[in-house]
Amino acid sequence: MEECREDDRNRHRGFARPKDGGILNDSDRSMQNKIITGTQHSDTPTPQYSKHSKRIAYIGIGSNLEDKRHNCLTAIAMIEQIPGCQLTGRSDWYLTRPVGVKGQEWYVNGVVSLSTKILPQDLLRILLAIESDMGRVRRERWESRIIDLDILLYGREIINEDDLTIPHPLMHLRKFVLVPLVQLAPDLIHPSLGVTMAELLGRIQNNGQEVVPLGD
């Protein structure tokens, strides 16, 4: 999603079900199978699994190119097939004005929750591979994108690495993240800030960011 449209060295990502009721076309299915089996990218490692209990990860999803909602739904359908991940929730979709840039199409944004034992670093790599295989090419900051998948939260973990920061460092400032996240988990506490998602949304409710529910 332009979602967490932070520096495109960004690092944190996630997934969706096609507009036609959840049926992948042959091209989507072929791409999905390559990602899941690791045959699409030689540099995509076999996921490593935590020895601990499953975590709930929250993934931000967005698109502002072509058939935006279909792109988001396709990504979710692909993530649902990743071994070690189970979709546990999906927000409604929202039309959102781009943040930090002018002259772009509005985004379709949403959030999903996943139960997973895949380590966050490997989950990131899988999400980036899905982005790439759906046609995303990173050229410059703030650019339009066919799909954007961001790891917002991973359990209550706090991670600060060169290529991965969890919680996502801008999520508490973005209505296009917090509105769908509050729909899923209003009482979820931000691991670093110590307040609920609903409280965070209340703090920025009048910041001028436009988020409009997308009808069926």
N, C-alpha and C positions, 0 to 999 in steps of 0.2 A: 504494500500500500504505500502510497506516498507517506504513508504511514510510517511514521517515525522516519520522517524525511529528514533525517539528520545526514551528516556527512556520509557519502556513499561508500566509504570504506566500511559502512555499516554492515552489519555483522549479526543481526539477530532476526530470525525469521520463522514462518509457519503455514496452513492449508484449507480446500472446498468441494460441492457436488453440482454437476452440470445443470444448466437451466432447464433442460428437457426432462427433468424428473430424476436425474442421477445416472443417466446412461452415457458412458464414454463412447466417442466414435473410435474407429479403427486407429486413427493417427494418435489420439490421446492415449488409447490403451497400449499401443506399442511403446510410446514414450514412457508411460508409467512403468511398464514391465522392465524397461532398460534401467530406469532409476532404481527400482526396488532390487533388481538383481546385481546392480553395480556395473552393468555393461555399457552404460552411456558415457561415463567418464572414468578413465583409468585412474584418475587421482582422487576419486571418491572412495574412501576406505569402508570396509565392512564395519557397521556400527558396533560400538562397544556398549555393554549393558552394565548398569549399576548393580552392585551386590546388595544394595539396600532396597527398601520398599519403593513402589512406584511413586513418581512425583506428578503433580498436575502442572502442566505447562500451558501458558496462555500465549497464543500466537496472533499477532495482528496481520490482517490481510487487506490488500488494496490494489486497485488498478484504475488507470485513467486513459487507457488506450483501447481502441476497438470495442468489442463487446465486453464491457467491464465486469458486469455481474457474472457472465459466463466464465471469464478468466478466473475469478475468485472461486467459483463453484468447482471448476475443473481442478484447481489446486487442492481444494479440500478432498475431493474424491481420490486424488493421488495419495495424499497423506494418510488417508484412512487405510490404505493398503500396505503401509510400511510396517514390517514386523516390529513388534515391541511398542506400537502406538495404538491407542484406542480413543476415538473421538468421544468426548463426554459432554460437550455443549457447543452450541453455535448461536451467536447473536443474530439479530436482524441486520439487514443491510442499510447503509446510510450514504446519502450523497453529501460530499464534503468539499468545501472550497480549498484549493491547495494553500498550504502554509509556506511562507518564505519565498514565493515566486508569483509572478503575474503572467497572464496570457495563456494559461494551460486549461485544459478540460478539467471539470470537477472529477473527483474520485468517487468510486464506490469503495466503502470501507466496512469492515466487520472484524469480529474476534471469535476465535474458537478456543476451546480448552481440550487438552489431550492428557490422558493418563499414559505415562511412559516410563520405561527404565533405561531408555537410550540416554547416554551422557549428553549434557547440553552442547558440548563442542561438536559431537557427531550429529546431533539434531540440527545444529546450524549448518553443517556441511551438506546434509541431505536437503535442507530447505533451499540453500543456495544452488544446488544442482537442479532442483525443480524449477527455480526461477530461470536459470540459464536455458534449460530445455524447453521452457515455455516461450523463449525468445527474448528474454531480457538481456540487454547489453549495457554495461555501465560505461558511460563516456564522460559525464560531468555531474557535479552536484546539482540537486533539485530538478533533474530532468524528469520528463514524463516516463511512465513505466507500464509495461503490460501486466506485470505482477510484482508485488512487494510482500515479502513474508518476514515478519520480525518476531523474534522471541522477546516477549514483553516480561514474562515472569517464568521462573522454573522452581516450583515449590516455594520455599522461603530462602532459597540460596542467594547469596550475594557474590557475584563473580566480576573481577576486574582484570581482564587480560588484554593483550594487544589487539586481538581480533574479536573479542566478545565481552560485552558488559551487560550484566543482569543484576537488578532490574534495568530495563531499557532506560537510558539516561534522560530521555525527553518525554517519556510517557505521561508524567504527572503534569505536563504543560499542554497536552494535546487533547482537545475535545473529541477529535475523530478516533482517538484511542479509548478515552475514558467513557464516552457515552455507551458504546457497545460493551465495554468491559463491565460497567456498572450494571448493565442489563443481565449479565451472566453471574456476577459475583459482587454485589454492592458492599458486602461486609468484609470482603477480602482485604487484609492489611498489607500495605506496601512494606516490604522487608526493611528498607533503609529509612523510610520517613516515619513509619510507625502509625500511620493513619489509614482509614479505610478508603477504598476506591470512591465511594459515595462522597466522602469528605473532600477528597482531592478534586472531584468534579465540581463540587460546590464552590471551591476556591476560584475556579476559572470560568464559572458559568456565564459571566458577563464580559468575557475577554474579546468578543467580536468574532470568534471563529464560527463559521457557519456549518452546521451539521443538520441535515434534513432527512427524516425517515424515508426510505425508498419503498414504495408500494409494490405489491406483487405484479 
